[in-house]
Structures are given as C-alpha cells and as structure tokens.
Amino acid sequence: MKRNTVKGLVGLIFGCVIIGSLFPAKPVQAENYWPSGIEVESNAAIVMDQNTGTILYQKNETDAHYPASITKIMTALVAIEHSDMKEEVTFSQAAVDQSLGGTSSIARDLNEVMTMEQCLYGMMLESANECAYAIGEHVGGGDINTFVQMMNERAKELGCKNTHFSNPNGLHKEDHYTCAYDMALIARAAYSNQVFAKITGTRAYQIPPTNKHSDITYLNNHHCMLNTYKTTEYLYEYCVGGKTGFTDEANATLVTYAKKNGMTLICVVMDVDRTNQYVDTTNLFNYCFDNFTQYEIEDNEGLSDNVSPRKLGALGTNIELVEIQDGLVILPKTANLSQAEIAVEAMKEEENPAVVGQLKYTYAGRYVGEAKLLYNKNESGGYPFHNLSVEEGGSDVAYYRVDFLTIFGVILGVVGGIFLIVFLIRKADELSTRIHRYRAERRDPNRGLHRIKTKRPRRRRRR
C-alpha cells in the first residue's frame, strides 16, 4: 500500500511539472548594463549629453553646493536672451566695487562703457566679477535684484531642482547655491545658444580702447583644459569650452564641454580640491567617450518591431504617414538600438506645425534620447493619433491593435488551466482513497482479507 501511495504522489508531481511547462515562468534577466566603473574625488559630479540630455554619469548630483564663478553661465544665458550684443553697458560704482578684495576682474572704472559682447567676454574668459554685475544691472533695468529674479525664474523653467541665485557673479553668499544636475541643465541650455557657444570656446580676446582705457585689454580663457594660458598640463584635445570657479567656501568648481565622435558632452564637478577638478573631468570624459555611443534615428523602419502593440496603437494604421526627424539616442557600447524601449507620445510645436509627436527612448530604466514625429501628409499637422482626445492632438477614436500571439497565449493558458484543475482533482481523490484504505488496514490487519477454507482429510474407517 505504501508503494501505491508513493506512486500517486510521484504522478501528481509529474503532472504538475508537465502542466507547468505549458506556463513557462518569465525568465529573470539581469538589468541592462550601464557603465559605472569609475570613481572621482569631487563631492558632486555629472556627465550629460548635450544633444539628448541623457545622463551618462552622476554622483550626488542633486546635493546643494556653492557654485562660485560657474554661476556666470546662467548670467550669460539670461543676458544673451534679453539683450543685443551691441548694446552699451555702463559700469556703476556698485559694479566696480565687485573687483575689490582681490577677486577676479579686468579693472574696469566708474562710468566706463563697453558693449554687451565685450562684457560677456570679460566675464566668461577672465571671470571678471565687475563685468557680471554690470551685465546684471543693465539687463535688469538698473536693478540687480530684478536680474537675479530673472536668473531664478530661468532656472525654474529649465527644471532645476535645488538652485537659488542671489547674485550674478557667484561671490559667496549662504543663500547662493545650486547642484551638479541643475548646472548641467543650465550649461546645456546655454551651449544651445550659438553666441554663448562661440564665447565659451574662445581662447583669447581683445577689448579695444574704451572711454576709460586708452590701451587694448587682452583677455585669456582660464580654463586649463581649453587654453594654455596658465599651464599645458591639463590640456584636453576634445575640449570646446567651459567655465572655472573657486571660492574658499565652494572649493573648486568646473563646467566643461567636450566633443568627440559626434557626441558633445557636458561635465560638471563641484566641491573638489584645486587642480583635481581637471583630473576628474578628464577621467570622466575619457570614460564616457570610451563606453557610450550615439545612434541617429532617421526613419521608421523597424518601429513596429520595437514598440509594444498597445503603445503603437496610438498611431493606428497610419504609421506610413509619419517621418522621424532629429532622432538621437545615447547607449552603452555593449547595447544596440533594438534593446531600447520606445514610447509614442503626441506633441505639438508652434514653430513647426508638422511636428505631431515624439518617440522617447529608454534603456536600463534611463532616458536615452528621443525623436520627433512629422506628419508628412498634412500641412496643418493634424495627425490622427488614436486613443487620444482632440485637445491632446488625437482623433478621439478608440483603437486597438490585434496581437494574435498574445491571444493564442491567453487561450493556451485557459485550456491548460482547466486541464490542470481536472488533473489535480482526480489525483487528490485517488490519494485520499488510498490514504483512507491505508489507515484502515493499520487499525485492522485482517479487515477485508478472505479466509481460505481447507478441506480436512477424511479418516479411513476401520472395518
């Protein structure tokens, strides 16, 4: 009886294994690899791709730190967006006083007049604090606080998370702080402006004689990865610009742009001992250029293979009417584009009505790039995105793509489930019956046994 019970249990387990094979567990895959094998001395650092905004490296990127003179990147951005390069800027006493105490300056005098462009070069190359202050007063309509408010508003527009400016030059104040992530956002927005990109990449510049200086003022870029003005030790062949910073409270800070193999990267390091800012930045650039690559997305070939049917349903049956434009994706060199996940979103652009949506790419749970979708059959840009309201840029039509593989899997799962339930019920019933008999036999070993009747031998009668 014990043998029969064991056979029943084995049969039950075997049946479960067979049924389980009809429902294979989803394989547990290791997380997609993202390069992270580098350490830096800086207390906060980040590397961001200029074109896509993809973050390649980050360390304490949202922790607040004093920025020192990398503040001037935001000052330059706001000034360029709100002034003409030929406008004349007059230095007030408050502006001139910013050079007191041995801070960075080009020794401007009271009521000296320079153009906005000349002031920007003085601020970005020589880190002249009086130029930054004069720029702020000019753009703020004579009120430095108005300009500072403009800086903070621009930071909010860019999505900064932990930033508050209280002056345009970065001289130390307790309520003047930012973080590496926010500075990368600011640096990215600034470099998107051609005027800024030209200024920050300039190694030397000359300011002609002014109403207060009869001689030419020679300017040199202090960024040691770009210019040999101070030393050749940290020169970096791919560097295309940046801004230095230092105060006793902030320690060294540095923003740097580098371009290689079609990629333009932004590196921000904060709160690091002097000269180590260049070492950390160089190491981070080399690591990222060695481990990441850029993909250009030029057409919608294979789009339906990389987007889930549910998400692709927003495009309905009109995918052939869509063109992909300005698509860039940054991925580790160990990955390929087919491994990136894609989300389809409706989007409108006032400057280009043909833009009706975008593709957002993610990899390893990280945003890695995007591409614009252009509706090439409609000049008004009214692409009929399904499953979206008209206000959201859609057709207000419910649409579902049929995924036959999923349907077959569901049917197979239901049938297999039914077989499993029936099988388990039968096996459970058989097992219960066998257990009941086994227990009964243990209580009464003779129960249920048939006795064999033997015939007694006949005795012979004696005659």
Phi, psi and omega in degrees: 000320178300322180297320179293323179295317179297319178298323180294317179295319178298319178297319179297314180295317179298321178295319179296323179295318180297314180294322180298331179293338176285343181235068184298136178294145178295124183299138178275112182262145175295149179302143178303134186290133175232118184306130180210019186270056178213143178239148179229160179280333183300142179285342175211139181201157177202147170236124183233140175283130183296317187286319186254339186083006179295134178269118182268329180212145178207143176213117180046042192290342180251006177287138182286136176216158174284131185274338188057221191282354173291351170308325187295346174294316177293320177302315180296317181300311181295319181295316181296324181285343186234020180205168175258145185294342181266357180297145180269133181246127179255131183278121177275174177296321179298323179291314181299324181295343180293343180270358180289155176083014176079018178283170182298131180197169172241024172056058175278156183251163178302133179067015174290144183241129174222162177283162177301319180299315179296321178296320180295320177294319178298322181287315187280325183274311183262358181059036184293116183291327180290330177292318179299317181293318179296322176299314180298315178298317183295310182291329180277009178070031180094353182244112182295328180294327177296318179293318178300320177298321177297322177298314181292325177293321179293322177298319178296319179299325182281351180091021179297142186256333188211061185226137169211120178261146176232359175201166184268357185242348176090004173302146195296132167213145183298327182263022177245102187209164175201189178223167184299319179298313181296321179294328176293320176298315180295315180297323179294315179297320181294316183289342175290344178269125185296326180296314179296314182303321179293316182295312185291339179266005181275131182274325182212150183208152179238128173264121182294168179307144180243187179290348180241343179234123182275346181255163175291140175260117182268131181244143176228137178288128184273359181285113189286347176274346181253322190232150181264017184302320182259320182197159175258359187297323187252013181301134183234119190297338183263359181291134180235010178154179178153187181212136179267165176200146175195133163217164179300323183282324183276337192067197181278141173229155183202134171242132184221142174248137177220144183232129179201138177053038178083352179260137172246118183250149175246129176240130177238126172235142184222150177055067180220151179297147183304142184078331177292341178298326179285322179296312180299315182296315179299315180297320180293317178299311181300317181297315183289319177295328181283335189247354181232155178220161184250135176249137174260128180260111188246339181213174183262018177296128180081004182298316182293340179279336185257351180249136180298146181304323181297316180287324180290343179300337178297334179274352179060222179259015189255024185298332180290348180271000185255137172247144178260133183223148175054043181264121177225137179225136177251124181225156172299149181293345178279351182250170173228167188299328182293343180275350179281143176271146184235135174243137180260127181227141174284144182203148177234147175232126181295322183284343179219092183299340180290340179285119184239352181187185179208156173255128177250127183256137175228152178210134182055034179076013182241145172290130183232000177155179181202168177215147179275148176251125179248132177272103190273005180246008184214113183295333181279350177078022183270062180293132185279074174298126178276164180065014176230149178288164178298322180296331181271003179095018183248188182262352183065026179250129176286130185218138179225133174272135180278123178251096186296327179297318178294318180299315179299320179297321179294315180299314178300320179295318180296312180299315179299322178297319179297313178301320181297315181298313180299315181299314181294323179297314180297315180294323178295322179293315179298317181295320180296318180296317181294320178296319180298316179295320182298316179295321180295320180294326179292326179287321182223094185300332183271355182292127177087358180269142179266127178281141180266121179276124178258142179277133176283138178296137179287137176275136178283133178281141176276133178264000000 
